[in-house]
Amino acid sequence: MATISPQQILIPKKVYIGDTAELRCTFNSPDPFLKQLTSSGTAELPLVSQSTEPQEEYVIKNISLSPSGIDFYQLTITFIPWKTGDLLFPSMEIEGSDIVLEFQPIQIVSLIANENTNTYTIRDTAAPLLLPGTTYKLYGTLSVFVIFLLICIRIILKRKIILFYINQKRLLKKYKKNKKQTIRNLYKIADEAEAAKIDDQTAAENLQKSLRTYLEIRFDYPFTHTVASEIMQGWQTATGGLLSDTKTEAFGNIAASFIRTDFIRYSKNGKFEENELINMIEKIISQIQILEQNEESLSGSNSDNIPIGG
C-alpha cells in the first residue's frame, strides 16, 4: 500500500457547524486503476476507513474522484460538521487500488476564535462604546433634559389656566370701574335735576343711557340698542339663565325703570313725582350692588368663580 498525503483545500475557507462543506484533496499517482476509474470523468467512490470507531463529529454526504491532469487526481469529500475545532478524517483506502490517503486536520468554526490561545469562545454582547468616566455625565445630562421637558409640559398645560386667571382679574377690575362710573353718573343726574339744570325728560334720557352703558359693559350684550320691552329677554340671553333668582329679581327692578323713564321721555305731561327720581336712583344703585356682589367678593379673595359677561 502507498500512503499519500494530498494537498487539501477547504471550501469555503471558514466552515461553521451545520454547513455543507467540501474538502478537495489533490494527489499524484500512476496507479492504472485510478486512470481506468476516471476514464469517463468524475466517479463516486466507496471508501474504506482505516479506523473502525464510529464518527459523530461529521456526516459524509458524498465522495467523488475526478482526473486533474496526467496522473493527478482530485478527491472531493462533501460533509457536514457537527463539532467545532480540529476535524481529522481517518485514513482512507481507495477500494481496488493500492493507495491510502492520510488527511490533515481542518478547522470547523461556529464561534469566535481567540488568536492568542487558539481556542474558541462565544463572543459576549458588545458593551456600549463610551469613554471611561463619561457614564455619569451622560445620565446626568439625560436627567436634566427630562426634568426640563417635564417643566415645559407642565407650563404648557398650565398656560390656559394662568391666562384665564389673568383675564378674569382684568374683567373684575373692568367691572369695578364700570360700577363706580355708573353710580357717579346716576348721582350726577339726581343733582342736576334737583338743581333744575335739566328737565325731567333729559334726566330720564340720561338715566337710561347710563344704565344701558353699564349693562352692556357688564354683561357683554348690546343693551344700548335694545328696546325697553326686550330688556329682560336680553338679560336671559346674556346670562343664559345661570344667575340666581336674587340677581334676576334685581335686574327686573332695573328693567322696570326703563318702562317708567320711557313714559316720562315720550309723554307730553310726563314728569317725575316729588323725590321719585332720587328714590329711583337709590333703588337702582342698590340693585347694581346686588348684581356686583359676587364679583366684589371675588376681587377680595382667591375664588375661581367665573363672572358672567366679558
Backbone torsions as a table, in degrees:
resi	resn	phi	psi	omega
1	MET	NA	136.9	177.7
2	ALA	-102.9	122.0	179.6
3	THR	-94.0	127.1	-176.1
4	ILE	-124.2	136.3	172.4
5	SER	-104.6	101.5	-174.7
6	PRO	-75.2	162.3	170.4
7	GLN	-79.7	130.3	-171.7
8	GLN	-111.7	142.0	172.5
9	ILE	-131.9	126.8	179.3
10	LEU	-99.1	126.3	-179.9
11	ILE	-119.4	117.7	-6.3
12	PRO	-74.1	174.8	-176.1
13	LYS	-65.0	-37.8	175.9
14	LYS	-109.6	120.7	-178.5
15	VAL	-112.9	131.2	-179.1
16	TYR	-107.9	158.0	180.0
17	ILE	-54.5	130.4	178.6
18	GLY	89.5	-9.4	178.2
19	ASP	-79.1	152.0	171.3
20	THR	-89.5	125.4	-175.9
21	ALA	-131.6	165.6	177.1
22	GLU	-126.2	135.2	171.1
23	LEU	-108.8	110.9	-177.8
24	ARG	-100.9	120.1	-175.0
25	CYS	-117.7	119.5	-179.8
26	THR	-105.9	133.7	-179.2
27	PHE	-148.5	165.5	-179.5
28	ASN	-115.5	133.7	178.4
29	SER	-159.5	134.5	177.5
30	PRO	-87.3	8.0	-175.9
31	ASP	-57.0	120.6	-177.7
32	PRO	-64.5	-25.4	179.8
33	PHE	-64.8	-39.5	179.8
34	LEU	-65.2	-38.6	179.8
35	LYS	-64.6	-42.5	179.4
36	GLN	-67.3	-38.9	-177.3
37	LEU	-65.5	-34.9	-175.5
38	THR	-104.7	17.0	-178.2
39	SER	-62.5	-27.8	-179.5
40	SER	-100.3	6.8	180.0
41	GLY	115.1	-146.0	-176.6
42	THR	-70.0	136.4	179.4
43	ALA	-128.1	140.7	175.4
44	GLU	-84.6	137.3	-173.5
45	LEU	-120.7	138.7	165.1
46	PRO	-87.5	130.6	-178.1
47	LEU	-108.7	148.0	177.4
48	VAL	-108.2	117.0	179.9
49	SER	-77.2	141.9	177.0
50	GLN	-79.2	-12.0	178.6
51	SER	-107.6	135.7	-179.5
52	THR	-93.0	-2.3	-178.8
53	GLU	-79.2	138.8	179.7
54	PRO	-67.3	146.0	-179.8
55	GLN	-106.4	119.4	179.3
56	GLU	-112.4	3.8	-178.8
57	GLU	-85.6	-12.0	-176.6
58	TYR	-160.6	167.7	173.6
59	VAL	-129.0	124.2	178.2
60	ILE	-87.9	123.0	-178.5
61	LYS	-93.4	-34.3	-175.9
62	ASN	-163.0	147.6	174.3
63	ILE	-133.9	129.0	-179.2
64	SER	-136.1	157.1	178.9
65	LEU	-128.4	131.3	-179.7
66	SER	-137.7	148.4	178.7
67	PRO	-69.1	145.6	-179.1
68	SER	-136.3	31.7	-177.9
69	GLY	127.6	-177.3	-179.3
70	ILE	-69.3	116.7	-179.5
71	ASP	60.5	18.6	174.2
72	PHE	-114.7	140.7	-176.0
73	TYR	-137.6	155.8	175.7
74	GLN	-124.0	121.4	176.1
75	LEU	-98.6	125.2	-178.3
76	THR	-115.7	121.3	177.1
77	ILE	-108.1	116.8	175.8
78	THR	-96.3	123.6	-173.2
79	PHE	-147.4	166.8	175.5
80	ILE	-126.0	118.4	-179.7
81	PRO	-84.2	149.6	179.2
82	TRP	-126.6	12.3	-179.2
83	LYS	-149.0	143.1	179.2
84	THR	-85.7	166.0	178.8
85	GLY	98.3	-156.7	-179.1
86	ASP	-76.3	132.7	175.6
87	LEU	-119.9	125.3	-178.2
88	LEU	-123.2	113.7	174.6
89	PHE	-71.7	141.3	177.5
90	PRO	-69.4	159.6	178.1
91	SER	-57.7	141.6	-176.0
92	MET	-130.6	139.1	178.7
93	GLU	-103.9	130.9	175.7
94	ILE	-79.8	112.4	-173.8
95	GLU	-61.8	129.7	-179.6
96	GLY	99.0	-7.7	179.9
97	SER	-121.3	176.6	177.2
98	ASP	-102.2	27.6	-173.2
99	ILE	-111.5	135.3	171.9
100	VAL	-122.9	125.9	-178.8
101	LEU	-98.3	130.7	175.7
102	GLU	-111.2	124.8	-173.6
103	PHE	-97.2	154.0	173.7
104	GLN	-93.8	153.5	-179.8
105	PRO	-62.9	147.2	173.7
106	ILE	-123.1	155.1	-177.4
107	GLN	-101.8	133.9	176.1
108	ILE	-111.9	125.9	-177.6
109	VAL	-124.6	133.6	166.4
110	SER	-136.3	0.1	178.8
111	LEU	-122.3	-177.3	-176.6
112	ILE	-95.9	124.5	-177.1
113	ALA	-77.1	140.3	173.3
114	ASN	-97.8	110.8	-173.4
115	GLU	-65.0	-29.5	-177.1
116	ASN	-74.6	-39.3	-175.6
117	THR	-105.9	-6.7	-179.5
118	ASN	59.5	33.3	177.0
119	THR	-115.7	175.1	-176.7
120	TYR	-126.3	125.8	-179.5
121	THR	-134.7	155.7	177.0
122	ILE	-73.0	134.1	-179.7
123	ARG	-76.9	129.7	177.5
124	ASP	-73.4	160.1	175.4
125	THR	-62.3	130.9	-177.4
126	ALA	-63.0	137.6	178.7
127	ALA	-76.8	157.2	176.4
128	PRO	-57.4	140.6	-178.3
129	LEU	-82.5	82.2	178.7
130	LEU	-119.8	142.8	176.0
131	LEU	-69.1	143.0	178.5
132	PRO	-55.8	134.8	177.3
133	GLY	84.1	3.2	-178.5
134	THR	-102.7	-4.6	-177.0
135	THR	-62.2	-45.9	-178.0
136	TYR	-64.7	-32.1	177.8
137	LYS	-67.9	-40.3	179.7
138	LEU	-62.2	-49.4	-179.3
139	TYR	-67.4	-34.2	177.4
140	GLY	-63.8	-46.4	178.3
141	THR	-62.2	-41.9	179.5
142	LEU	-63.4	-40.4	179.7
143	SER	-63.8	-43.3	179.0
144	VAL	-62.0	-41.6	-180.0
145	PHE	-63.6	-43.9	-179.9
146	VAL	-62.7	-44.1	178.9
147	ILE	-61.7	-44.1	178.7
148	PHE	-61.2	-41.4	179.9
149	LEU	-64.0	-42.1	179.5
150	LEU	-64.0	-39.5	178.3
151	ILE	-63.4	-42.4	179.4
152	CYS	-62.4	-42.7	179.2
153	ILE	-62.9	-42.0	-179.9
154	ARG	-64.2	-40.2	179.5
155	ILE	-64.6	-41.9	179.9
156	ILE	-63.1	-43.1	-179.5
157	LEU	-66.8	-33.9	-178.0
158	LYS	-84.5	-11.5	-172.9
159	ARG	-58.1	-45.4	-178.8
160	LYS	-63.8	-39.4	179.4
161	ILE	-65.0	-43.1	180.0
162	ILE	-63.5	-45.4	179.6
163	LEU	-63.6	-39.1	178.3
164	PHE	-62.6	-43.8	179.6
165	TYR	-61.6	-43.7	179.2
166	ILE	-63.2	-45.1	-179.6
167	ASN	-64.2	-36.2	179.7
168	GLN	-67.0	-40.3	177.3
169	LYS	-62.3	-38.6	177.8
170	ARG	-64.9	-40.2	179.0
171	LEU	-63.8	-43.9	-179.6
172	LEU	-60.6	-39.7	177.4
173	LYS	-65.7	-40.3	178.7
174	LYS	-64.5	-43.2	180.0
175	TYR	-65.2	-39.5	-179.9
176	LYS	-63.7	-42.7	178.3
177	LYS	-65.2	-40.3	179.9
178	ASN	-62.4	-42.4	179.4
179	LYS	-63.1	-47.8	-178.6
180	LYS	-61.1	-42.8	-179.2
181	GLN	-64.8	-38.7	-179.4
182	THR	-66.2	-46.2	179.6
183	ILE	-62.2	-40.5	178.4
184	ARG	-61.4	-42.7	-179.9
185	ASN	-66.1	-38.5	-179.4
186	LEU	-65.3	-44.1	177.7
187	TYR	-65.2	-33.8	177.8
188	LYS	-64.7	-40.7	178.0
189	ILE	-61.8	-43.5	179.7
190	ALA	-62.7	-43.3	-179.5
191	ASP	-64.3	-43.6	-178.5
192	GLU	-66.6	-38.2	179.1
193	ALA	-67.8	-40.7	180.0
194	GLU	-66.0	-33.1	179.6
195	ALA	-86.9	5.8	179.0
196	ALA	60.5	26.9	176.3
197	LYS	-78.6	-23.0	176.9
198	ILE	-136.0	151.3	177.6
199	ASP	-84.6	176.7	-174.8
200	ASP	-65.7	-36.8	179.8
201	GLN	-63.3	-41.1	179.0
202	THR	-68.9	-40.2	178.1
203	ALA	-61.4	-42.6	179.2
204	ALA	-63.8	-41.5	179.9
205	GLU	-66.0	-44.8	-180.0
206	ASN	-65.5	-36.7	179.0
207	LEU	-62.8	-44.9	179.0
208	GLN	-62.3	-43.7	-179.6
209	LYS	-60.3	-42.6	-178.7
210	SER	-64.9	-44.0	179.7
211	LEU	-67.5	-42.4	180.0
212	ARG	-61.8	-41.6	178.5
213	THR	-63.6	-43.3	178.7
214	TYR	-59.5	-49.8	-176.7
215	LEU	-65.3	-37.0	-178.8
216	GLU	-66.2	-43.8	178.6
217	ILE	-67.8	-41.1	-174.2
218	ARG	-70.6	-38.2	-174.0
219	PHE	-115.4	7.5	175.8
220	ASP	51.9	50.4	179.1
221	TYR	-139.8	143.9	-174.5
222	PRO	-74.7	65.6	179.4
223	PHE	-68.9	-21.3	179.3
224	THR	-69.1	-14.8	180.0
225	HIS	-119.2	19.6	-179.3
226	THR	-107.1	129.2	179.7
227	VAL	-69.0	157.1	-174.3
228	ALA	-58.6	-35.5	-177.1
229	SER	-70.7	-14.4	-178.1
230	GLU	-112.7	13.2	-178.8
231	ILE	-63.0	-45.4	-179.0
232	MET	-65.7	-37.8	176.7
233	GLN	-63.3	-39.2	176.9
234	GLY	-63.3	-37.3	177.4
235	TRP	-61.4	-45.5	179.9
236	GLN	-63.8	-38.7	178.3
237	THR	-67.1	-41.7	-176.9
238	ALA	-68.4	-38.4	-174.7
239	THR	-99.4	-14.4	-178.5
240	GLY	68.7	16.9	-179.0
241	GLY	68.0	22.7	-175.6
242	LEU	-89.9	-15.2	-176.6
243	LEU	-84.5	165.4	-174.4
244	SER	-69.9	164.7	177.3
245	ASP	-63.5	-32.9	179.9
246	THR	-62.5	-44.6	179.8
247	LYS	-71.8	-34.5	177.0
248	THR	-64.5	-40.4	177.2
249	GLU	-64.8	-39.4	179.0
250	ALA	-63.6	-41.9	178.1
251	PHE	-66.1	-36.2	178.5
252	GLY	-61.9	-37.4	177.4
253	ASN	-66.2	-37.2	176.9
254	ILE	-66.8	-43.0	-179.4
255	ALA	-62.3	-32.6	179.8
256	ALA	-63.1	-29.8	180.0
257	SER	-67.2	-25.2	178.6
258	PHE	-67.6	-37.4	179.5
259	ILE	-64.7	-44.8	-179.0
260	ARG	-67.1	-43.7	-178.7
261	THR	-70.7	-30.4	174.2
262	ASP	-63.5	-39.9	179.0
263	PHE	-62.8	-44.1	-179.1
264	ILE	-67.3	-35.4	-178.3
265	ARG	-69.2	-38.7	-169.3
266	TYR	-109.8	-6.5	178.1
267	SER	-89.8	141.9	-178.4
268	LYS	-62.7	-39.9	-177.0
269	ASN	-105.0	17.9	-177.1
270	GLY	-72.3	129.2	177.5
271	LYS	-160.9	155.7	179.6
272	PHE	-74.3	145.1	172.5
273	GLU	-73.4	171.0	-179.7
274	GLU	-61.3	128.9	-179.0
275	ASN	63.9	5.6	-178.7
276	GLU	-65.8	-42.5	-176.3
277	LEU	-64.9	-47.2	-178.0
278	ILE	-66.8	-37.3	177.1
279	ASN	-65.3	-39.9	178.4
280	MET	-62.9	-44.0	-179.4
281	ILE	-65.0	-41.3	178.4
282	GLU	-61.9	-41.2	179.7
283	LYS	-67.5	-41.4	179.0
284	ILE	-60.5	-43.5	-179.8
285	ILE	-62.6	-39.6	178.4
286	SER	-65.2	-35.1	178.4
287	GLN	-72.2	-33.8	175.2
288	ILE	-64.4	-39.4	178.2
289	GLN	-61.0	-38.0	178.1
290	ILE	-65.9	-43.6	179.6
291	LEU	-62.1	-33.2	-175.5
292	GLU	-93.8	-6.0	-170.6
293	GLN	-55.8	-47.9	-177.4
294	ASN	-64.1	-43.3	-178.8
295	GLU	-67.8	-34.2	177.8
296	GLU	-68.0	-37.9	176.7
297	SER	-67.4	-31.5	176.7
298	LEU	-64.8	-42.1	-176.8
299	SER	-66.1	-18.8	178.7
300	GLY	-101.0	4.2	179.8
301	SER	-140.0	-174.7	-179.5
302	ASN	-108.4	29.3	-179.9
303	SER	-63.8	153.2	-178.8
304	ASP	-107.6	17.0	178.1
305	ASN	-62.5	149.8	-176.8
306	ILE	-99.1	121.7	177.7
307	PRO	-71.6	142.2	177.6
308	ILE	-77.1	136.8	179.4
309	GLY	102.4	179.2	179.4
310	GLY	72.0	NA	NA
